[in-house]
């Protein structure tokens, strides 16, 4: 998924009077590369569940915290962060259950994104 920040950046650039065919080609190449990278990362952790059979989306959305509930954008970003961390850990044979033995990784991802935005 393309981040909301990247979408806003592309929209701002596309409204510029200086955009060219070269700019459009560069943006398309960047987006395709990002999509290919995301697909490879998602594939590495797609279908990953914890010992209770909960998938990543369920883990992110069921985190219980006090205070302001996360926005949809925060949940999306926390999910992306969780996927990237799990994909990095998968290279070393780490699973979601391994992370759970040390920390609530989905909750930590949500907390980090929320803290960064507020």
HELIX and SHEET records of a PDB file:
HELIX    1   1 UNK A    4  UNK A   14  1                                  11    
HELIX    2   2 UNK A   21  UNK A   45  1                                  25    
HELIX    3   3 UNK A   56  UNK A   61  1                                   6    
HELIX    4   4 UNK A   72  UNK A   90  1                                  19    
HELIX    5   5 UNK A   96  UNK A  100  1                                   5    
HELIX    6   6 UNK A  105  UNK A  117  1                                  13    
END                                                                             
